[in-house]
């Protein structure tokens, strides 16, 4: 028996009733979340969870739910590298919005599912607020262009699109509804339920 209680649930066991964080129950079912900004804190927490689940079972699928506006490119690419290094497959599920670096992480999943009204947004890395000399600004610009190529190559690799097609789309904010994301190769399926009796999802 489960009873919702804010961020905790009451779970019945042989010992009686235990009050446990709902995240622990999700982790036991190999489910993790990326919600809010992609930054060092959220990425480090996710990396710990992914490494733990890898040790528990190096072959069983992990489900990563994503609802994020994006954030740090460095942190996002660090999480991408970890996801690619794991032996267990990762299913990504877009809940709401996966934008910028969060979209790149969603796209890189082994199985990529979107809810019917969820959206993706891809674009080039943004220019950071900065000051300083012309040489300093040039160094930032050069680094930004290199990062643009890196992120575009990742999207191209996981979407089946050419680098030129991706760069054209990322030159400005490009939003994709669920059906558009599937058509462009950024997602695999649109799901309408999480019915475990049907393999964990119903497809549109």
Phi, psi and omega in degrees: 000136179236135177232120180294139180211079186054239183269009179233159176231154174262122183242130180278134178221183179295340180272353184122233181241134178242139175261113185231151175298139181296332177297326178295320179294321177296317181298323178297335177261015176062042177240130179228167185227145166240103183235132182088199187294146170276107180215181184301320182293310182293323180290317180298320178296317180294320179299318178299316180294318180295319179294321177298313181293327175298318179291326180294317180202107185286359182240338184286146183290143172250137176255125179247111177273133185235128171215091192209142176277000183096201182158229187293128177293315181299314179295319180296317179292328176297315178294321177302313180300319179295316179301320181288333183278340181291146177277334181279139179294149180240120174267125176257139180232121179273120179242102182093259183226134167239109186240152173056237181295329177294325176295317178301318179293319177299313184299332185277001180293155177287329175224121191240111184246143177236143170285155189306324183253016176279162183220154171246152172220125177242146176199171176291155174304141183275152178287125180288153174291126185204169175219191177113190186285170177298322179295322178297316180293324178294319179298319178295318180297316180298317179295322180295319179293324177294317178297322178301316179294320181297310183293323178294322178295321178298313180298317179298316181300319186269352180254343184081005178271159178286159178299322181296319178297318181293315180298326177295319181288324185274356179298333174224169177298119179244115180262142179233121167291168187305312181296322179293322179296319178296316182296327182274353180091012181271345180216163182254319187218156168250126185248149182244352177200166175248044182289107183297335180289347179244036178079016175092359180196152166249136180263147174290000000 
